[in-house]
Amino acid sequence: MTELTLGNASNVAARAHQLAEAAAASAGVTVRTISAPDELTDAYELYKETWRPDASNQSMTLGILRVLAKTGNYVSGAFVGSRLVGMSVGFCGQPDQRSLHSHITGVSSSMQGRKVGQAIKLHQRAWALESSMHTITWTVDPLVRRNAFFNIVKLGAVPTEYLPNFYGQMDDAINGSDASDRLLITWDLDSEIVGSVSPGSSEHERPLPEATELIVTDANNHPHGSAAPQSAVVAVATPDDIESLRRTHPEAARAWRSVVRDCFMSEFAAGSRVVGFDARGSYIFDRNQNSQKG
C-alpha cells in the first residue's frame, strides 16, 4: 500500500470524489449516504428483492441498517430521481486498521447492466478515503464469473484469502443450499491502479501471461483437478453460470465448489498471488509472487 502525505491524501480523496461523480453521471444515478427512516426502509426492501432470503437468514435487517447509519458506518443509496435503485452497507473496522468492510451491495433488476454497481463502489471509495481509510474489503462467491471480472478487472481489487463456508447455510435465492465459500477481496484505495478507475475504462484489462489450467472438465462438464504442473503461472477455471448450475445440476455445482476450493487453498498456502482474471473465466495465479505486497 502506498504511504501518502497529508497533502497527497487530500488530492487522492478529491480525485476519488471526481471519479465517483463521473461514474454516477455515466450510470444515470445519484449516489449518497442515507439515514432517513423511509430511505433505509427502501434499502431494506431492495436487499430482500435482490437476495430473497429465507426466514432463517438474518444477515441483514432493517434494525441493523438503522443502527449502522446512526453510528457512522457506510450506508448508501443510488437514486434515479427519488427512487432508490441501489444500496450498499459497510462496517468500519478497528481504528488502527483504517479499513472498511463492505457487507452488502445490491442493484435493482431494472438497473442491471448500467454500471450502477461501479458508481456505488467508487462512491464508497471516496467516502472511505475522506474518512482516512486505506482499504476496503468484501467477500464474493469465487464461482460467480461476473463478480470476479468486475472486482479484479474493472476495480483493480485483489483476492487475498479463501474462506470455506464463511457464512454457513444461507438458504437464499442466490446461494441455494450450496456451501457459502467466499473470497476475501482487498481494495488498496491509495494504489495508482485503483486510482485510475473511470467509467467505461478498460485499463485493467491488460494482457496476462500464459497460464496452465489446474482444472479440466470431462465429457459431462464435471470439473476435475489436474496434476499440479510446475508452471510459474497457473489458472483456476470457473463454471459458465454457477447460479443456473445450482438449479439444474446441483451435484456438478458442488463439484465445482470443491475443486475450486482445493485449488485456491493450495495456491494461497504456497504463497501464490492472483494477478488477473482472463477472458476464459479463469483466475490467474503467479507462483513467483508471495501474497504480500511489495
Disulfide bonds with the S-S distance in Angstrom:
none
